[in-house]
Amino acid sequence: MTLSIAILGCGHMGSAIAQGILKDDTIEVSLIVADPNHEKLEKFAKTDVIATDDSTVAVGNADTVILAVKPHDVQPALKKCASQLDDKLIISVAAGVPLDGLAGWLPPNTPVVRCMPNTPSLIGAGIAGVFANSFVSPKQVELVDKLLQSLGKVLWLSSEDQLHAVTALSGSGPAYFFYIMQAMIEGGFNLDLDRAIAEQLVVQTALGAAKMVEHTKLPPQVLMEQSITPNGTTEAALKSLTANRVNSAVCTAVESACARSVKIAGEF
């Protein structure tokens, strides 16, 4: 059976979802994307995707709707399509918009799944935290899981509130690593390395460190301790990080992101 999916919003995440679904040969799908910005639709010109600037057309021809618009555009988008939303499965990737808020703009008993992916989804290396309301059937859970696996890994959560922590940790998390990587590149440049060489060293080191955690199944703390030689260079660097309270700063950053997510949810 061919799935019929409409994606409302063709920004980075909406486009990533569309491209991920297209690359998965195991998913038979009729895909239609909608965005008022014609430039964003042009990227689908040479694909089998139907692109339109009319969201009502997109929703009217789908049985599953993926909301990939900005949080404050969710209500207008749903309001415009209100008469066509009966019996649709809704998947929302709009950060911070709670199920209660979505329910107020949807027909009664609408099955809704909230999803918090992250930007590595653009290259199929993302991870998404997911929570479904009580109207989502086991078959629909299976469908959502399959769709999101085309973007990376999927973690189903036991409560909607956990999405705030997911947003803070993995949703915003790639930017934390980019921040640290950029600082390391600057450090290498300051030590008279060519910037391009410093960047290669940092990028491969970041990839290697992540793969070590994944491959060994050991906690980062253990791997960190194993890398220390007494009175060596790594120990000197880690002592400096500790003295500058980097651990505390990172924890505070995650907490700040979570608090912002909670505040955004309170606006709906």
C-alpha positions as CSV (number, residue, x, y, z in Angstrom):
1,M,0.0,0.0,0.0
2,T,1.3,3.4,-1.0
3,L,1.5,6.0,1.8
4,S,0.3,9.5,1.0
5,I,2.2,12.1,3.0
6,A,2.0,15.9,3.0
7,I,4.9,17.9,4.5
8,L,3.9,21.5,5.5
9,G,7.1,23.6,5.5
10,C,10.2,23.2,3.4
11,G,12.8,24.6,5.7
12,H,15.9,22.6,6.8
13,M,13.9,20.0,8.7
14,G,11.0,19.7,6.3
15,S,13.4,19.2,3.4
16,A,15.5,16.7,5.4
17,I,12.4,14.6,6.2
18,A,11.3,14.7,2.5
19,Q,14.8,13.7,1.3
20,G,15.2,11.0,3.9
21,I,11.9,9.4,2.9
22,L,12.8,9.6,-0.8
23,K,16.1,7.8,-0.2
24,D,14.5,4.9,1.7
25,D,13.6,2.3,-1.0
26,T,11.5,0.3,1.5
27,I,8.9,3.0,1.8
28,E,6.3,3.2,-0.9
29,V,5.1,6.8,-0.7
30,S,3.4,9.6,-2.6
31,L,4.9,12.7,-1.3
32,I,3.7,16.3,-1.6
33,V,5.4,19.3,0.0
34,A,3.9,22.7,0.6
35,D,5.6,26.1,1.3
36,P,4.6,29.6,0.3
37,N,8.3,30.3,-0.6
38,H,8.7,29.1,-4.2
39,E,12.5,29.1,-3.9
40,K,12.3,26.4,-1.2
41,L,10.1,24.3,-3.5
42,E,12.6,24.4,-6.4
43,K,14.8,21.8,-4.8
44,F,12.2,19.2,-5.5
45,A,11.9,20.2,-9.2
46,K,13.7,17.1,-10.5
47,T,12.2,14.6,-8.1
48,D,8.9,12.7,-7.9
49,V,7.7,15.0,-5.2
50,I,4.7,17.1,-5.9
51,A,5.5,20.7,-4.7
52,T,2.9,23.4,-4.1
53,D,2.4,26.7,-2.4
54,D,-1.1,25.7,-1.4
55,S,-1.2,23.7,1.9
56,T,-4.8,22.9,1.4
57,V,-4.0,21.0,-1.8
58,A,-1.2,19.1,0.0
59,V,-3.3,18.1,3.0
60,G,-6.3,17.2,0.8
61,N,-4.3,14.6,-1.0
62,A,-2.7,13.0,2.0
63,D,-3.6,10.7,4.9
64,T,-0.5,11.7,7.0
65,V,0.5,15.3,7.6
66,I,4.0,16.3,8.8
67,L,4.0,19.8,10.4
68,A,7.5,21.2,9.8
69,V,6.6,24.9,10.1
70,K,7.9,27.3,12.8
71,P,6.1,27.0,16.1
72,H,4.1,30.2,15.8
73,D,3.1,29.2,12.3
74,V,1.5,26.0,13.4
75,Q,-1.9,27.4,14.3
76,P,-2.3,29.4,11.1
77,A,-1.2,26.4,9.0
78,L,-3.7,24.1,10.7
79,K,-6.5,26.7,10.7
80,K,-6.1,27.0,6.9
81,C,-6.5,23.3,6.4
82,A,-9.1,22.7,9.2
83,S,-11.8,21.3,7.0
84,Q,-9.4,18.6,5.6
85,L,-7.8,17.3,8.7
86,D,-10.4,14.6,9.7
87,D,-8.9,11.1,9.9
88,K,-5.4,12.3,9.3
89,L,-2.3,11.2,11.3
90,I,-0.4,14.4,12.3
91,I,3.4,14.3,13.0
92,S,4.6,17.6,14.4
93,V,8.3,18.6,14.5
94,A,7.4,22.1,15.6
95,A,9.6,22.7,18.7
96,G,7.7,23.5,21.9
97,V,4.2,23.2,20.7
98,P,2.5,20.8,23.1
99,L,-0.1,18.2,22.4
100,D,-2.8,20.2,24.3
101,G,-2.1,23.2,22.0
102,L,-2.2,21.0,18.9
103,A,-5.5,19.4,20.1
104,G,-7.2,22.8,20.3
105,W,-6.6,23.3,16.5
106,L,-7.4,19.8,15.3
107,P,-10.6,17.7,15.1
108,P,-11.4,15.7,18.2
109,N,-9.5,12.4,18.8
110,T,-6.9,13.2,16.1
111,P,-3.8,10.9,16.4
112,V,-0.8,13.2,16.9
113,V,2.9,12.4,17.3
114,R,5.3,15.0,18.5
115,C,8.9,14.6,17.3
116,M,12.1,16.4,18.2
117,P,14.7,15.6,15.5
118,N,18.1,17.4,15.1
119,T,20.1,18.9,12.2
120,P,22.2,15.8,11.5
121,S,19.0,14.4,10.1
122,L,19.9,16.3,7.0
123,I,22.6,13.6,6.3
124,G,20.7,10.6,7.8
125,A,22.7,10.8,11.0
126,G,20.1,12.4,13.3
127,I,18.3,11.2,16.4
128,A,14.7,12.0,17.3
129,G,12.8,11.8,20.5
130,V,9.2,10.9,19.9
131,F,6.0,10.9,21.9
132,A,2.5,9.9,20.7
133,N,-1.0,10.8,22.1
134,S,-3.5,8.1,23.1
135,F,-5.2,8.2,19.7
136,V,-2.2,6.9,17.8
137,S,-2.6,3.2,16.9
138,P,0.2,0.6,17.1
139,K,0.2,0.5,13.3
140,Q,0.7,4.3,13.1
141,V,3.5,4.0,15.7
142,E,5.2,1.5,13.4
143,L,4.7,3.9,10.4
144,V,6.2,6.9,12.2
145,D,9.1,4.8,13.4
146,K,9.9,3.7,9.9
147,L,9.6,7.2,8.5
148,L,11.9,8.7,11.1
149,Q,14.4,5.9,10.8
150,S,15.2,7.3,7.3
151,L,16.7,10.3,9.2
152,G,18.7,8.4,11.8
153,K,17.8,6.8,15.2
154,V,14.4,7.0,16.9
155,L,13.8,7.0,20.7
156,W,10.2,6.7,21.9
157,L,9.6,8.6,25.2
158,S,7.4,7.7,28.1
159,S,6.1,11.2,28.7
160,E,5.6,14.4,26.7
161,D,7.5,16.4,29.2
162,Q,10.7,14.5,28.4
163,L,10.7,16.3,25.0
164,H,12.0,19.4,26.8
165,A,15.1,17.6,27.9
166,V,15.5,16.0,24.4
167,T,15.2,19.4,22.9
168,A,18.0,20.7,25.2
169,L,20.3,17.7,24.8
170,S,20.0,16.4,21.2
171,G,17.8,19.0,19.5
172,S,20.1,21.9,20.3
173,G,23.1,19.6,21.0
174,P,24.8,19.7,17.6
175,A,25.4,23.4,18.1
176,Y,27.3,22.7,21.3
177,F,29.6,20.4,19.5
178,F,30.1,22.9,16.7
179,Y,30.9,25.5,19.3
180,I,33.6,23.3,20.9
181,M,35.0,22.2,17.6
182,Q,35.3,25.8,16.5
183,A,37.1,26.7,19.7
184,M,39.5,23.8,19.1
185,I,40.2,24.9,15.6
186,E,40.9,28.4,16.8
187,G,43.3,26.9,19.4
188,G,45.2,25.0,16.7
189,F,45.3,28.2,14.5
190,N,46.8,30.1,17.5
191,L,49.5,27.5,17.7
192,D,50.5,28.3,14.1
193,L,48.7,25.4,12.3
194,D,47.1,26.2,9.0
195,R,43.4,26.7,9.7
196,A,42.4,24.0,7.1
197,I,44.8,21.5,8.8
198,A,43.4,22.4,12.2
199,E,39.9,21.9,11.0
200,Q,40.7,18.4,9.5
201,L,42.3,17.4,12.7
202,V,39.4,18.5,14.8
203,V,36.7,17.1,12.6
204,Q,38.3,13.6,12.4
205,T,39.0,13.7,16.1
206,A,35.4,14.4,16.9
207,L,34.2,11.7,14.6
208,G,36.7,9.2,16.1
209,A,35.7,10.0,19.6
210,A,32.0,9.6,18.9
211,K,32.7,6.3,17.2
212,M,34.8,5.0,20.1
213,V,31.9,5.6,22.5
214,E,29.5,3.9,20.1
215,H,31.9,0.9,19.4
216,T,33.2,0.2,22.9
217,K,29.9,0.9,24.7
218,L,32.0,2.5,27.4
219,P,30.8,5.7,29.1
220,P,32.7,8.9,27.9
221,Q,34.0,9.3,31.4
222,V,35.8,5.9,31.3
223,L,37.3,6.6,27.9
224,M,38.5,10.0,29.0
225,E,40.2,8.5,32.0
226,Q,41.8,5.8,29.9
227,S,43.3,8.5,27.7
228,I,45.2,10.2,30.5
229,T,48.9,9.7,31.1
230,P,50.1,11.0,34.5
231,N,51.8,14.4,34.0
232,G,51.0,14.2,30.3
233,T,49.5,16.6,27.8
234,T,45.9,15.3,28.1
235,E,46.0,15.6,31.8
236,A,47.3,19.2,31.5
237,A,44.4,20.0,29.2
238,L,41.7,18.4,31.3
239,K,43.0,20.2,34.4
240,S,42.6,23.4,32.6
241,L,39.0,22.6,31.5
242,T,38.2,21.6,35.1
243,A,39.7,24.8,36.5
244,N,37.7,26.8,34.0
245,R,34.5,25.0,35.1
246,V,33.7,23.9,31.5
247,N,31.7,20.9,32.8
248,S,29.5,23.2,34.8
249,A,29.1,25.6,31.9
250,V,27.9,22.8,29.6
251,C,25.4,21.6,32.2
252,T,24.1,25.1,32.6
253,A,23.8,25.5,28.8
254,V,21.7,22.3,28.6
255,E,19.5,23.5,31.5
256,S,19.1,26.9,29.8
257,A,17.9,25.3,26.6
258,C,15.4,23.1,28.5
259,A,14.1,26.1,30.4
260,R,13.6,28.0,27.1
261,S,11.7,25.0,25.7
262,V,9.4,24.9,28.7
263,K,8.8,28.7,28.3
264,I,8.0,28.3,24.6
265,A,5.5,25.5,25.4
266,G,3.8,27.8,27.9
267,E,3.0,30.3,25.0
268,F,0.6,27.8,23.4
